[in-house]
Amino acid sequence: MFDLKNKNVLVIGLGGRGRAACELLHRSGASVFGVDSADTGDLRSGVEKLRPLGIEIALGVSAPPQRQFSLAVLSPAVPTNTELVQAVRSTKVHMIGELELGFQHPLSSRPGIWIFWSCR
């Protein structure tokens, strides 16, 4: 399980699941920075509720912000061969998927059966 309190966490991909990951990380005490290579009207309106929480947002980017991150969370909708993901990988920051984030979160640590698959 990750201790995210006071950690800088980067979320890559700000569709619905990425925004939910930002909120979960924020509730866990992390300092969250969300990025997306797209910059559409739908995306802009979707991230507006994150800013009042203190979550920093950057849209239309191809490189991560210039700061140290303890963790990066990658949306499954973001291809791993994008310039943005490759730039984050080059920093050697630990990168996980949203599914692992949810599994590692304390609210999800109850016994049960987890079934998932990847479409890649």
C-alpha positions as CSV (number, residue, x, y, z in Angstrom):
1,M,0.0,0.0,0.0
2,F,1.3,3.5,-0.9
3,D,1.6,6.2,1.7
4,L,0.7,9.2,-0.5
5,K,0.4,11.9,2.2
6,N,2.5,15.0,1.2
7,K,3.8,13.2,-1.9
8,N,4.0,14.8,-5.3
9,V,2.0,12.6,-7.7
10,L,1.6,13.1,-11.5
11,V,-1.6,11.8,-13.2
12,I,-1.2,11.3,-17.0
13,G,-4.5,11.4,-18.8
14,L,-7.4,13.4,-17.6
15,G,-10.5,11.7,-19.0
16,G,-13.1,10.5,-16.5
17,R,-10.9,7.9,-14.8
18,G,-7.9,10.2,-14.7
19,R,-10.0,12.9,-13.0
20,A,-11.3,10.3,-10.5
21,A,-7.6,9.2,-9.8
22,C,-6.8,12.9,-9.1
23,E,-9.6,13.2,-6.6
24,L,-8.6,9.9,-4.9
25,L,-5.0,11.0,-4.6
26,H,-6.1,14.4,-3.3
27,R,-8.3,12.7,-0.6
28,S,-5.2,10.6,0.3
29,G,-3.2,13.8,1.1
30,A,-1.1,13.8,-2.1
31,S,-0.1,17.0,-3.9
32,V,-1.6,16.2,-7.4
33,F,-0.6,17.5,-10.8
34,G,-2.7,16.2,-13.7
35,V,-1.6,16.4,-17.4
36,D,-3.0,15.5,-20.7
37,S,-1.6,15.9,-24.2
38,A,-5.1,16.9,-25.5
39,D,-6.7,20.2,-24.9
40,T,-10.4,20.0,-25.9
41,G,-13.4,21.9,-24.7
42,D,-14.8,18.7,-23.0
43,L,-11.5,18.1,-21.3
44,R,-11.3,21.7,-20.1
45,S,-14.8,21.7,-18.6
46,G,-14.1,18.2,-17.0
47,V,-11.0,19.4,-15.1
48,E,-12.6,22.6,-13.8
49,K,-13.8,20.9,-10.6
50,L,-10.3,19.8,-9.9
51,R,-8.7,23.2,-9.7
52,P,-10.7,24.4,-6.6
53,L,-9.3,21.3,-4.8
54,G,-5.8,22.6,-5.3
55,I,-5.0,20.1,-8.1
56,E,-2.8,21.6,-10.7
57,I,-3.7,20.9,-14.3
58,A,-1.8,21.3,-17.6
59,L,-3.5,20.5,-20.9
60,G,-1.9,20.2,-24.4
61,V,1.5,19.2,-23.0
62,S,4.1,16.8,-24.5
63,A,6.5,16.9,-21.5
64,P,6.0,16.5,-17.7
65,P,6.2,19.6,-15.4
66,Q,9.7,20.4,-14.2
67,R,9.4,19.0,-10.7
68,Q,10.2,15.9,-8.7
69,F,7.4,13.4,-8.4
70,S,7.2,10.4,-6.1
71,L,4.7,8.6,-8.3
72,A,3.1,8.8,-11.7
73,V,-0.3,7.3,-12.5
74,L,-1.0,6.4,-16.1
75,S,-4.5,6.2,-17.5
76,P,-5.1,3.1,-19.6
77,A,-6.5,5.3,-22.3
78,V,-3.0,6.9,-22.8
79,P,-0.8,5.0,-25.2
80,T,2.6,4.2,-23.6
81,N,4.5,5.2,-26.7
82,T,3.5,8.9,-26.5
83,E,6.1,11.6,-26.1
84,L,4.6,12.6,-22.7
85,V,4.8,9.0,-21.3
86,Q,8.3,8.5,-22.7
87,A,9.4,11.7,-21.1
88,V,8.1,10.7,-17.7
89,R,9.7,7.2,-18.0
90,S,13.0,8.9,-18.7
91,T,12.8,10.6,-15.3
92,K,12.8,7.1,-13.6
93,V,9.8,8.0,-11.5
94,H,7.8,5.0,-10.4
95,M,4.8,4.6,-12.8
96,I,1.6,2.6,-12.1
97,G,-1.7,2.3,-13.8
98,E,-5.1,3.5,-12.4
99,L,-6.1,-0.1,-11.6
100,E,-3.1,-0.6,-9.4
101,L,-3.7,2.7,-7.7
102,G,-7.3,1.6,-6.9
103,F,-6.1,-1.8,-5.7
104,Q,-3.4,-0.2,-3.4
105,H,-5.8,2.3,-1.9
106,P,-6.8,1.6,1.7
107,L,-10.5,1.6,0.8
108,S,-9.8,-1.2,-1.7
109,S,-7.8,-3.4,0.6
110,R,-10.7,-5.6,1.6
111,P,-10.5,-9.3,0.7
112,G,-12.2,-10.1,-2.6
113,I,-11.8,-11.3,-6.1
114,W,-10.4,-8.8,-8.7
115,I,-11.0,-9.6,-12.4
116,F,-9.6,-7.3,-15.1
117,W,-8.1,-7.4,-18.5
118,S,-6.2,-5.2,-20.9
119,C,-7.3,-4.4,-24.4
120,R,-3.7,-3.6,-25.6
